[in-house]
Amino acid sequence: MSETQNIEYKTTWRDEYLKWICGFANANGGTIFIGKDDNGKIVGVPDAKKLLEEIPNKVRDVLGILVDVNLHTENKKQFIEIITEPYPNGVSYKGQYHYRSGSTKQELKGAALDKFILQKKGKRWDGVLVPSVSVSDLKQETFDFFKKRGIRSKRLSEENLIDTNEQILDNLELKEKQFLKRAALLLFHPKPEKFVTGAFIKIGFFENDADLIFQDEVDGNLFEQIEKAIDLLFTKYIKAFISYENGINRVETYEYPKDAIREALLNAIAHKDYSGGVPIQISVYKDKIMIWNEGQLPEDWTIETLIAKHSSKPYNPDIALAFYRSGYIESWGRGITKMTDLCVEAGLPKPTFYYKSSGIWAVFQKDILNAEYLQTLGLNDRQVKAVLFAKDKGKITNSEYQELNDIKKSVTATELQDLTDKGILVKVGSTGRGTKYILPNK
């Protein structure tokens, strides 16, 4: 067996391996074998009986915990097994906190250490109390907005209109005695960034991954950020197509369904790790929108688990509860399904979600005419290039196909016929130089 998240092999004992035991105790527990090489092959340890007595005492004296230390013999070679159980409280090695992540050991520092200590105490980052802020420091207009929106969505009743700000905070569990939680500041304070670094949203329009054309920053409390960001996106960054019903009623159809983008933004806010100090980032391109929030996947989660569950386990449940009571969300657990359904109804590709660069990405494609989707239809690279050419130029001819891909006329004819058979391109004209291929409904 090779080393895993819960197994570590060492050929000899060194006192620094107490850090590894510390890491196991702070994570999900694990076992260290002394007298095995990196592949798990037994090499033996000469002072096994001595270590059998020394290791438990060193662990107790330095780490303050107890471990099971067992002596094993196989093929006349002895090795030591050290079994460490996960501990409910944080365990330190000479003032340092180590943590087992994957098959590596990491020392926790800064924000990561603060979050770890809170978790071990059964607290969350957004639930920490802030002694220097009172209810009177919060924004009255936001409380009024919260009540009216909640009543309109029927999550609150008309009777709640007379609720005081203190009663609202108590009902949302954002207050303990006279102290406010961090989540209360994020939701209702006029300038939460005074207390939480990076508590804003960055929006940028990119020509490509390297060239930023223009950008904006959206600040204020979270309710304000949602409204401002959506308004900014759909007035400055996202195009609207204008049509008229019966020649009278003006109808605006956007490149992306607004409710899907709003849902993605709500998910980003509720799942963001605010202890990291990095703002939510929305990157807008000509053909897609990418929404990123800092955060880590829970232990043992894959991207499939993220898609299936991440909306049902908000990273900041206090913020999520306020969103629910205000009517911003129907229920946690349907967010990704809702986004997907809205995009499919609008004739767009399903949004994609993935974990990268210490954060979670949600990506919306403008239409199905993008390389990733076309490849799923079984097109080769030449055909993909040709469809994108027709999308950009409005049409493609046989000669343009040949020149674009540097291939012969016979191959071009076969591949263009395949594109028309699949309904991706439409042939206009029968023969000769006047023949061209266009996208359907173009």
C-alpha positions, -999 to +999 in steps of 0.1 A: +000+000+000+011+035-007+007+065+017-028+079+019-047+106+038-047+083+069-015+063+065+022+074+067+053+053+064+087+060+081+118+039+080+131+051+114+117+072+142+125+109+147+110+131+173+098+155+146+073+129+136+053+141+165+042+168+141+026+141+119+008+127+149-004+162+157-017+165+121-036+133+123-052+143+156-064+176+142-078+160+110-095+126+107-070+105+126-045+081+110-017+056+114+021+060+112+042+029+106+078+030+118+100+005+100+084+006+065+096+024+034+075+047+012+059+018-006+048+001+026+076-026+024+088-038+059+125-028+064+124-033+102+134-011+130+163-022+154+152-004+186+115-014+184+110-023+221+126+009+232+104+029+209+074+010+222+080+026+256+093+061+245+068+071+219+036+071+240+054+091+267+067+117+242+032+120+226+017+125+260+043+150+272+045+171+240+011+169+225-010+162+255-029+133+239-029+095+240-021+072+211-020+034+206+015+021+199+018-015+188+047-037+180+044-061+151+068-088+137+066-101+101+093-122+084+115-118+115+114-080+110+098-057+136+079-025+130+059-001+151+023+009+145+011+043+159-027+048+158-040+083+163-077+091+168-092+124+157-095+148+187-124+171+192-101+199+205-072+215+187-039+197+194-006+217+192+030+208+188+050+233+208+025+260+199+022+250+163-010+235+148-005+209+121-031+193+099-032+163+077-046+171+042-045+145+016-011+127+019+007+158+032+011+176+065+005+214+067+011+239+095-019+260+100-013+298+102-032+330+099-068+328+087-066+290+082-056+286+119-084+310+131-109+290+111-096+257+124-098+269+161-133+281+155-144+248+140-129+229+169-149+250+193-181+243+173-183+279+159-183+293+124-165+323+110-198+341+103-210+333+138-182+351+157-194+380+178-182+415+172-182+436+204-175+470+188-207+473+167-243+480+179-277+476+162-278+514+157-248+512+135-266+491+109-285+505+079-322+511+084-329+511+047-316+476+045-339+464+073-369+480+054-358+463+022-355+430+040-390+432+055-407+443+022-390+417+001-398+390+027-435+400+028-437+401-010-423+366-012-446+354+016-417+343+038-427+371+062-462+383+072-476+418+073-473+417+110-435+416+106-436+452+092-437+465+128-408+443+139-378+463+154-343+458+140-334+439+171-364+415+166-353+409+130-318+401+141-330+378+169-353+360+145-324+355+121-302+343+150-277+371+142-274+383+178-263+369+211-273+391+240-261+426+231-235+414+206-239+410+168-224+382+147-201+389+118-229+378+095-251+407+108-225+432+097-221+416+062-259+417+058-269+450+073-240+473+079-235+502+054-198+495+051-190+458+060-155+461+045-145+482+075-147+449+095-142+422+068-115+425+042-125+417+007-163+419+014-171+432-020-175+420-056-152+426-086-166+426-121-144+428-152-148+425-189-120+405-206-110+404-243-091+373-233-076+358-202-048+384-203-065+416-215-089+433-191-109+460-210-129+476-181-139+467-145-161+478-116-162+471-079-195+466-060-196+474-023-221+479+004-238+451+025-246+418+009-282+427+000-270+459-017-242+440-035-267+415-050-289+442-064-261+465-076-241+436-092-271+422-111-281+457-123-246+465-134-242+431-152-274+435-171-270+471-181-233+474-188-218+439-193-246+418-208-264+427-240-302+427-244-321+420-276-351+442-281-383+429-297-420+440-297-451+419-290-480+429-312-458+457-324-464+476-291-450+459-260-412+462-257-396+429-248-359+426-237-343+392-240-308+389-224-279+368-235-282+349-202-312+342-180-311+368-152-325+344-126-297+319-133-270+345-129-287+358-097-288+323-083-251+318-091-242+350-073-263+341-042-245+307-041-211+325-043-220+348-015-234+321+008-205+297+001-177+322+002-149+318+028-149+354+041-118+347+063-096+347+032-100+384+024-105+380-013-136+394-031-160+375-053-149+378-089-171+379-119-152+376-152-173+385-183-161+375-218-177+378-252-189+342-250-191+334-213-195+345-177-173+331-149-182+336-112-156+327-086-157+326-048-130+317-024-136+285-005-125+249-001-145+218-007-154+198+024-134+168+033-137+139+007-160+160-016-155+157-054-167+180-080-197+157-085-205+160-048-203+198-052-228+197-081-251+174-061-249+190-027-231+223-024-262+244-025-277+223+003-248+229+027-241+267+026-207+276+040-223+306+058-257+293+071-265+325+090-262+344+057-282+317+039-310+319+064-314+357+058-314+351+020-342+325+025-363+347+048-360+376+024-372+354-005-340+355-025-339+317-026-366+291-026-347+265-007-311+253-004-304+222-024-320+233-057-296+261-067-276+242-093-307+224-106-324+258-110-295+273-129-293+244-152-330+243-160-331+281-167-301+278-191-316+248-209-350+266-213-332+296-228-315+273-253-280+277-237-256+250-226-258+237-191-236+258-167-204+240-155-190+240-120-155+232-109-130+237-081-097+254-089-073+281-074-087+277-039-122+285-050-154+274-067-162+284-103-196+286-120-193+291-158-222+302-181-217+299-219-235+324-241-247+299-267-240+264-279-216+275-305-185+272-285-156+248-289-163+228-258-199+220-267-192+214-304-166+188-295-192+169-275-211+165-308-183+145-323-169+172-345-132+172-353-110+203-348-113+214-384-151+213-382-152+232-349-129+258-364-152+261-394-184+265-373-168+292-353-157+309-385-193+308-398-205+322-365-181+351-367-183+358-405-219+348-410-210+321-435-183+298-448-176+285-483-159+254-496-128+274-505-127+292-472-129+259-454-100+246-475-079+277-467-088+278-431-077+242-425-052+237-453-068+206-466-080+193-500-114+200-516-126+164-513-120+163-476-137+196-472-168+185-491-171+154-469-168+174-436-192+201-447-217+175-457-214+160-422-220+194-407-252+198-427-264+163-420-261+170-383-280+203-387-252+224-375-248+243-408-273+249-436-262+247-473-274+277-493-271+272-531-267+240-551-234+241-569-206+265-579-190+295-564-223+308-550-227+280-526-222+288-489-229+273-455-246+293-428-258+287-393-295+278-389-319+308-386-291+332-397 
